[in-house]
Amino acid sequence: MRRHVSLRTAGGIVLALFVGFLLGSSIQPLRSQPSAQPQVTQPAGDALVEKLVREADETGRQVRTDVAALTELMKRVIREVEVGQQYPELEQRGKVLSERVGVDVEVALAQTLLAVAEKSVVRSGQEQWVIQRIVDFFKAPQPDVTRYREKGYTLSSIILAYGIAKAANASPERVFEMRQFRQSWPAIAVALGVKPQELSKALQGMFP
């Protein structure tokens, strides 16, 4: 015997599928701290820019993978869903994927803004100010931040890692450990249970 419900069931599935695309971010545009020293006008080094671009490309691949999964679910819904029936498995899958895409987009936005800020930091010679800001904002031990820099992490990656850890209530060491296994930043955030807009809140106020 089929169970009849209102249009809310089918509508709920569709809403869950698209909510990830509608999620906003409260991350404010990042601004470099004013410096008393004259700004250096040469652009950030090509090696840094290329490294930041490679990290963005990695995040983009993760986003494309999750959007493709969401698209497949959308097609399945179109083929299988009938008004008046309940589809708890599809509803749950839609909710999970929409949240995942929402987190992917939020990480991508934060990563982009941080990368742009890092270029400005390199130009103006404010790296030490940013490192101190990381230490103060996240209450991170200075030797830890220095160690991650020596391992080759960009400033934007360090901020992102600490932000994900804060949003997930996890240790930064856990985040960096996952990163060493070549997991993308969005995949790490999702695996640690970060929900949409939690990363934005974790980073809010990082750059006053």
Secondary structure as UniProt FT lines:
FT   HELIX           8..22
FT   HELIX           46..80
FT   TURN            83..84
FT   HELIX           88..124
FT   HELIX           127..138
FT   HELIX           142..150
FT   TURN            151..152
FT   HELIX           155..168
FT   HELIX           172..180
FT   TURN            181..182
FT   HELIX           185..191
FT   TURN            192..193
FT   TURN            196..197
FT   HELIX           198..203
FT   TURN            204..205
//
